Amino acid sequence: MKIGKPVSFGQLNKPKAVVFGAEGSGKSTMGSKLSKALFIDVEGGISGIDIDCVAIKTWSEFVAMWLRLKKS
């Protein structure tokens, strides 16, 4: 497998990331500095940060949101 960098980001290869870490480690604060970020809040820990956010409470809501994001 060859490791490389994309030539450019377009409609089909938009950058995506999942950030995992301990509570209070700065994940949300770091993400809030990114432009055009959408937070999918699965644990209710985003309060007090000015970001675009979708609160997910069930697995079916998560799957529905994931499918919607894949289409866009």
A tleap script that builds the chain and sets N, CA, C and O, in Angstrom:
source leaprc.protein.ff14SB
mol = sequence {
  NMET LYS ILE GLY LYS PRO VAL SER PHE GLY
  GLN LEU ASN LYS PRO LYS ALA VAL VAL PHE
  GLY ALA GLU GLY SER GLY LYS SER THR MET
  GLY SER LYS LEU SER LYS ALA LEU PHE ILE
  ASP VAL GLU GLY GLY ILE SER GLY ILE ASP
  ILE ASP CYS VAL ALA ILE LYS THR TRP SER
  GLU PHE VAL ALA MET TRP LEU ARG LEU LYS
  LYS CSER
}
set mol.1.N position { 0.845 -1.175 0.000 }
set mol.1.CA position { 0.000 0.000 0.000 }
set mol.1.C position { 0.888 1.235 0.000 }
set mol.1.O position { 1.815 1.350 0.802 }
set mol.2.N position { 0.594 2.149 -0.904 }
set mol.2.CA position { 1.358 3.384 -0.999 }
set mol.2.C position { 0.690 4.472 -0.172 }
set mol.2.O position { -0.520 4.673 -0.277 }
set mol.3.N position { 1.450 5.166 0.636 }
set mol.3.CA position { 0.937 6.285 1.424 }
set mol.3.C position { 1.214 7.566 0.651 }
set mol.3.O position { 2.340 7.807 0.216 }
set mol.4.N position { 0.191 8.377 0.485 }
set mol.4.CA position { 0.356 9.606 -0.268 }
set mol.4.C position { -0.584 10.676 0.242 }
set mol.4.O position { -1.299 10.479 1.225 }
set mol.5.N position { -0.577 11.796 -0.427 }
set mol.5.CA position { -1.445 12.910 -0.077 }
set mol.5.C position { -2.408 13.154 -1.225 }
set mol.5.O position { -2.034 12.992 -2.387 }
set mol.6.N position { -3.657 13.544 -0.918 }
set mol.6.CA position { -4.595 13.833 -2.000 }
set mol.6.C position { -4.146 15.068 -2.780 }
set mol.6.O position { -3.539 15.983 -2.223 }
set mol.7.N position { -4.451 15.077 -4.066 }
set mol.7.CA position { -4.095 16.216 -4.909 }
set mol.7.C position { -4.868 17.443 -4.466 }
set mol.7.O position { -4.297 18.526 -4.329 }
set mol.8.N position { -6.159 17.280 -4.244 }
set mol.8.CA position { -6.981 18.382 -3.736 }
set mol.8.C position { -8.246 17.794 -3.134 }
set mol.8.O position { -8.620 16.663 -3.442 }
set mol.9.N position { -8.895 18.554 -2.288 }
set mol.9.CA position { -10.152 18.119 -1.719 }
set mol.9.C position { -11.278 18.598 -2.604 }
set mol.9.O position { -11.300 19.757 -3.017 }
set mol.10.N position { -12.196 17.730 -2.893 }
set mol.10.CA position { -13.340 18.064 -3.719 }
set mol.10.C position { -14.613 17.536 -3.100 }
set mol.10.O position { -14.645 17.195 -1.918 }
set mol.11.N position { -15.654 17.470 -3.895 }
set mol.11.CA position { -16.950 17.032 -3.409 }
set mol.11.C position { -16.910 15.589 -2.904 }
set mol.11.O position { -17.600 15.255 -1.940 }
set mol.12.N position { -16.117 14.737 -3.539 }
set mol.12.CA position { -16.099 13.325 -3.171 }
set mol.12.C position { -15.104 12.979 -2.076 }
set mol.12.O position { -15.268 11.953 -1.415 }
set mol.13.N position { -14.099 13.778 -1.862 }
set mol.13.CA position { -13.097 13.439 -0.858 }
set mol.13.C position { -12.913 14.551 0.171 }
set mol.13.O position { -11.789 14.955 0.468 }
set mol.14.N position { -14.026 15.040 0.708 }
set mol.14.CA position { -13.957 16.070 1.744 }
set mol.14.C position { -13.264 15.497 2.980 }
set mol.14.O position { -13.470 14.330 3.311 }
set mol.15.N position { -12.454 16.291 3.661 }
set mol.15.CA position { -11.795 15.775 4.873 }
set mol.15.C position { -12.820 15.492 5.977 }
set mol.15.O position { -13.742 16.276 6.202 }
set mol.16.N position { -12.641 14.363 6.655 }
set mol.16.CA position { -13.496 13.964 7.769 }
set mol.16.C position { -12.589 13.452 8.881 }
set mol.16.O position { -11.481 12.986 8.619 }
set mol.17.N position { -13.054 13.539 10.106 }
set mol.17.CA position { -12.241 13.045 11.216 }
set mol.17.C position { -13.134 12.605 12.364 }
set mol.17.O position { -14.226 13.138 12.560 }
set mol.18.N position { -12.661 11.640 13.108 }
set mol.18.CA position { -13.261 11.241 14.369 }
set mol.18.C position { -12.175 11.459 15.415 }
set mol.18.O position { -11.055 10.968 15.276 }
set mol.19.N position { -12.524 12.201 16.463 }
set mol.19.CA position { -11.558 12.487 17.518 }
set mol.19.C position { -12.027 11.782 18.781 }
set mol.19.O position { -13.157 11.982 19.226 }
set mol.20.N position { -11.171 10.969 19.351 }
set mol.20.CA position { -11.505 10.193 20.539 }
set mol.20.C position { -10.478 10.491 21.618 }
set mol.20.O position { -9.281 10.562 21.338 }
set mol.21.N position { -10.938 10.666 22.848 }
set mol.21.CA position { -10.015 10.896 23.946 }
set mol.21.C position { -10.755 11.039 25.260 }
set mol.21.O position { -11.986 11.024 25.301 }
set mol.22.N position { -10.008 11.177 26.311 }
set mol.22.CA position { -10.577 11.280 27.660 }
set mol.22.C position { -11.359 12.578 27.833 }
set mol.22.O position { -11.083 13.579 27.172 }
set mol.23.N position { -12.325 12.544 28.719 }
set mol.23.CA position { -13.118 13.720 29.048 }
set mol.23.C position { -12.201 14.853 29.511 }
set mol.23.O position { -11.302 14.649 30.327 }
set mol.24.N position { -12.447 16.053 28.972 }
set mol.24.CA position { -11.676 17.216 29.386 }
set mol.24.C position { -10.311 17.352 28.723 }
set mol.24.O position { -9.509 18.196 29.123 }
set mol.25.N position { -10.041 16.528 27.711 }
set mol.25.CA position { -8.719 16.579 27.076 }
set mol.25.C position { -8.611 17.639 25.985 }
set mol.25.O position { -7.528 17.837 25.433 }
set mol.26.N position { -9.720 18.332 25.658 }
set mol.26.CA position { -9.669 19.426 24.693 }
set mol.26.C position { -10.143 19.075 23.301 }
set mol.26.O position { -9.899 19.839 22.367 }
set mol.27.N position { -10.814 17.945 23.126 }
set mol.27.CA position { -11.284 17.527 21.804 }
set mol.27.C position { -12.242 18.553 21.207 }
set mol.27.O position { -12.056 18.984 20.069 }
set mol.28.N position { -13.248 18.941 21.953 }
set mol.28.CA position { -14.254 19.888 21.452 }
set mol.28.C position { -13.659 21.271 21.246 }
set mol.28.O position { -13.977 21.942 20.264 }
set mol.29.N position { -12.812 21.700 22.149 }
set mol.29.CA position { -12.171 23.010 22.017 }
set mol.29.C position { -11.308 23.047 20.763 }
set mol.29.O position { -11.336 24.028 20.020 }
set mol.30.N position { -10.540 21.984 20.521 }
set mol.30.CA position { -9.726 21.924 19.320 }
set mol.30.C position { -10.609 21.939 18.071 }
set mol.30.O position { -10.334 22.679 17.127 }
set mol.31.N position { -11.642 21.146 18.062 }
set mol.31.CA position { -12.530 21.088 16.913 }
set mol.31.C position { -13.260 22.384 16.650 }
set mol.31.O position { -13.573 22.697 15.501 }
set mol.32.N position { -13.539 23.149 17.705 }
set mol.32.CA position { -14.255 24.413 17.528 }
set mol.32.C position { -13.409 25.454 16.802 }
set mol.32.O position { -13.942 26.462 16.338 }
set mol.33.N position { -12.127 25.233 16.696 }
set mol.33.CA position { -11.236 26.151 15.988 }
set mol.33.C position { -11.237 25.906 14.480 }
set mol.33.O position { -10.737 26.735 13.719 }
set mol.34.N position { -11.792 24.777 14.042 }
set mol.34.CA position { -11.827 24.446 12.621 }
set mol.34.C position { -12.956 25.200 11.929 }
set mol.34.O position { -14.008 25.436 12.525 }
set mol.35.N position { -12.738 25.575 10.679 }
set mol.35.CA position { -13.809 26.230 9.929 }
set mol.35.C position { -14.737 25.170 9.332 }
set mol.35.O position { -14.287 24.106 8.908 }
set mol.36.N position { -16.007 25.469 9.306 }
set mol.36.CA position { -17.031 24.600 8.724 }
set mol.36.C position { -17.084 23.221 9.373 }
set mol.36.O position { -17.336 22.232 8.685 }
set mol.37.N position { -16.856 23.133 10.657 }
set mol.37.CA position { -16.936 21.854 11.358 }
set mol.37.C position { -18.369 21.605 11.809 }
set mol.37.O position { -19.083 22.539 12.173 }
set mol.38.N position { -18.784 20.356 11.783 }
set mol.38.CA position { -20.081 19.946 12.310 }
set mol.38.C position { -19.819 18.909 13.387 }
set mol.38.O position { -19.213 17.871 13.121 }
set mol.39.N position { -20.272 19.184 14.598 }
set mol.39.CA position { -20.096 18.247 15.698 }
set mol.39.C position { -21.315 17.350 15.793 }
set mol.39.O position { -22.449 17.826 15.763 }
set mol.40.N position { -21.080 16.060 15.907 }
set mol.40.CA position { -22.141 15.107 16.179 }
set mol.40.C position { -21.963 14.714 17.632 }
set mol.40.O position { -21.097 13.911 17.979 }
set mol.41.N position { -22.810 15.305 18.479 }
set mol.41.CA position { -22.682 15.152 19.932 }
set mol.41.C position { -23.436 13.910 20.391 }
set mol.41.O position { -24.666 13.904 20.444 }
set mol.42.N position { -22.695 12.864 20.719 }
set mol.42.CA position { -23.320 11.613 21.144 }
set mol.42.C position { -23.350 11.452 22.661 }
set mol.42.O position { -23.926 10.491 23.172 }
set mol.43.N position { -22.736 12.378 23.379 }
set mol.43.CA position { -22.701 12.226 24.835 }
set mol.43.C position { -23.146 13.468 25.595 }
set mol.43.O position { -23.074 13.495 26.824 }
set mol.44.N position { -23.607 14.499 24.887 }
set mol.44.CA position { -24.095 15.699 25.559 }
set mol.44.C position { -23.004 16.528 26.200 }
set mol.44.O position { -23.244 17.167 27.225 }
set mol.45.N position { -21.810 16.537 25.625 }
set mol.45.CA position { -20.703 17.247 26.243 }
set mol.45.C position { -20.244 18.495 25.517 }
set mol.45.O position { -19.100 18.913 25.698 }
set mol.46.N position { -21.089 19.106 24.704 }
set mol.46.CA position { -20.666 20.237 23.881 }
set mol.46.C position { -21.176 21.571 24.424 }
set mol.46.O position { -20.939 22.606 23.803 }
set mol.47.N position { -21.845 21.578 25.526 }
set mol.47.CA position { -22.437 22.828 26.022 }
set mol.47.C position { -21.368 23.891 26.257 }
set mol.47.O position { -20.260 23.594 26.703 }
set mol.48.N position { -21.730 25.145 25.943 }
set mol.48.CA position { -20.837 26.263 26.186 }
set mol.48.C position { -19.870 26.567 25.063 }
set mol.48.O position { -19.092 27.515 25.168 }
set mol.49.N position { -19.893 25.786 23.983 }
set mol.49.CA position { -18.998 26.033 22.854 }
set mol.49.C position { -19.852 26.464 21.669 }
set mol.49.O position { -20.862 25.828 21.368 }
set mol.50.N position { -19.455 27.540 20.995 }
set mol.50.CA position { -20.208 28.090 19.873 }
set mol.50.C position { -19.837 27.357 18.585 }
set mol.50.O position { -18.913 27.756 17.877 }
set mol.51.N position { -20.571 26.274 18.287 }
set mol.51.CA position { -20.295 25.449 17.117 }
set mol.51.C position { -21.597 24.954 16.518 }
set mol.51.O position { -22.643 25.013 17.164 }
set mol.52.N position { -21.539 24.463 15.278 }
set mol.52.CA position { -22.674 23.774 14.680 }
set mol.52.C position { -22.685 22.359 15.217 }
set mol.52.O position { -21.664 21.671 15.186 }
set mol.53.N position { -23.839 21.916 15.714 }
set mol.53.CA position { -23.897 20.653 16.427 }
set mol.53.C position { -25.214 19.938 16.157 }
set mol.53.O position { -26.260 20.568 16.009 }
set mol.54.N position { -25.144 18.614 16.096 }
set mol.54.CA position { -26.322 17.768 16.019 }
set mol.54.C position { -26.256 16.836 17.222 }
set mol.54.O position { -25.288 16.093 17.388 }
set mol.55.N position { -27.292 16.877 18.062 }
set mol.55.CA position { -27.338 15.990 19.231 }
set mol.55.C position { -27.942 14.652 18.820 }
set mol.55.O position { -29.034 14.607 18.252 }
set mol.56.N position { -27.239 13.576 19.104 }
set mol.56.CA position { -27.675 12.225 18.763 }
set mol.56.C position { -27.921 11.476 20.073 }
set mol.56.O position { -27.047 11.411 20.938 }
set mol.57.N position { -29.121 10.913 20.203 }
set mol.57.CA position { -29.458 10.219 21.446 }
set mol.57.C position { -29.613 8.706 21.276 }
set mol.57.O position { -29.533 7.965 22.256 }
set mol.58.N position { -29.836 8.237 20.035 }
set mol.58.CA position { -30.026 6.806 19.811 }
set mol.58.C position { -29.160 6.342 18.640 }
set mol.58.O position { -28.685 7.141 17.832 }
set mol.59.N position { -28.973 5.014 18.577 }
set mol.59.CA position { -28.201 4.447 17.485 }
set mol.59.C position { -28.883 4.721 16.141 }
set mol.59.O position { -28.206 5.020 15.158 }
set mol.60.N position { -30.213 4.623 16.090 }
set mol.60.CA position { -30.912 4.863 14.829 }
set mol.60.C position { -30.749 6.315 14.377 }
set mol.60.O position { -30.657 6.570 13.177 }
set mol.61.N position { -30.711 7.271 15.306 }
set mol.61.CA position { -30.445 8.671 14.949 }
set mol.61.C position { -29.033 8.813 14.384 }
set mol.61.O position { -28.814 9.555 13.427 }
set mol.62.N position { -28.083 8.102 14.977 }
set mol.62.CA position { -26.700 8.156 14.501 }
set mol.62.C position { -26.603 7.617 13.072 }
set mol.62.O position { -25.978 8.241 12.214 }
set mol.63.N position { -27.217 6.463 12.819 }
set mol.63.CA position { -27.183 5.863 11.487 }
set mol.63.C position { -27.852 6.786 10.472 }
set mol.63.O position { -27.330 6.975 9.373 }
set mol.64.N position { -28.996 7.362 10.823 }
set mol.64.CA position { -29.694 8.286 9.917 }
set mol.64.C position { -28.824 9.498 9.598 }
set mol.64.O position { -28.767 9.927 8.445 }
set mol.65.N position { -28.149 10.053 10.597 }
set mol.65.CA position { -27.282 11.208 10.363 }
set mol.65.C position { -26.103 10.815 9.489 }
set mol.65.O position { -25.731 11.565 8.587 }
set mol.66.N position { -25.510 9.660 9.736 }
set mol.66.CA position { -24.379 9.197 8.942 }
set mol.66.C position { -24.783 9.043 7.475 }
set mol.66.O position { -24.052 9.468 6.581 }
set mol.67.N position { -25.936 8.440 7.228 }
set mol.67.CA position { -26.405 8.264 5.848 }
set mol.67.C position { -26.668 9.594 5.181 }
set mol.67.O position { -26.380 9.760 3.996 }
set mol.68.N position { -27.218 10.555 5.930 }
set mol.68.CA position { -27.461 11.887 5.381 }
set mol.68.C position { -26.152 12.579 5.016 }
set mol.68.O position { -26.058 13.216 3.967 }
set mol.69.N position { -25.141 12.456 5.878 }
set mol.69.CA position { -23.846 13.094 5.605 }
set mol.69.C position { -23.142 12.450 4.414 }
set mol.69.O position { -22.454 13.136 3.657 }
set mol.70.N position { -23.306 11.146 4.242 }
set mol.70.CA position { -22.684 10.464 3.110 }
set mol.70.C position { -23.258 10.959 1.785 }
set mol.70.O position { -22.553 10.987 0.776 }
set mol.71.N position { -24.524 11.346 1.782 }
set mol.71.CA position { -25.170 11.830 0.558 }
set mol.71.C position { -24.726 13.236 0.190 }
set mol.71.O position { -24.730 13.600 -0.986 }
set mol.72.N position { -24.341 14.033 1.189 }
set mol.72.CA position { -23.982 15.427 0.899 }
set mol.72.C position { -22.548 15.595 0.465 }
set mol.72.O position { -22.113 16.713 0.190 }
savepdb mol mol.pdb
quit
